[in-house]
Amino acid sequence: MIGAFRRRMLRGEPIRESDGVNGSGTRSWVERHLSIGGDRLAYIRTGGERGSVLLVHGNSSCKEIFEHQVSYLADLGYDVVAPDLPGHGNSDDACDPARTYSFPGYADILSNLMEQLGVGTYHVVGWSLGGHIGIEMWATREAVRSLLITGTPPVRLSPAGAAEGFLPSPTMDLAGKACFSEADVQAYGSAMLGTSIDPASRLAWCIARTHGEARRLMLENGLAGLGQDEVAAVANCPKPLAIVQGKNDPFVYVPYLHRLTYNNLWLNNPIIVNAGHAPHWVQASEFNHYLGEFIELTSGSGGAA
């Protein structure tokens, strides 16, 4: 699995469908760029007629982490958009870091991206940081039809709220650290995937490349309460929500997810799978099964997106 990650995640290589995920061959999508409010974003878009899905990656990661989901959803006929967040991957660092590197700031950028792409309504899939951005968008943007999160405990945006949903550890402390050493890159990336990462991999490059202020300010802004009360959002928002969570996640306190009150949680419970922080990568087939069912259901409930 990591060998394939290394081969397909070399710097500058386009995202590719992975043989063995769905057995439909190999294809590639060209990376494109758009300027959103002065920030140049890199993204891929597959096209498709069945509705649109926005994939939002995690802290210090990149769009290629959704390789298996892009291929899977594209084969189902969905129009998939997967960007690199500002300060991440092949996107530029934010021109206004204090504003952009926050859940509302990222939500604004991504909402504007979808508008510029001419997408009227869409589903959001968010991993880790991407899930927090997804909650912000899902709770505040009419265009967002549904949300699936993984590796993301919905929390009240405060130190006490974060302490309820996250597990304390030295690796968790890296989430807001501005300057990463080589050892930090290895520790954070290995915790992400649940196994030691190759220093030459695309993921290792992306972690090292990430704008340090993106980590520092994201955590600072979140703990200061800049954004939605996520506990209130999941309790009150009537739109569909799904949680697919790895039971061995080193960052998330999984029992906490079962304590929350949800307005419209798919299957009435978080779905727990045998994985760590990145079930969409390490258990792609199982994750995609749930993802496909959820997107199909929520697309059918309101017509084509």
Disulfide bonds with the S-S distance in Angstrom:
none
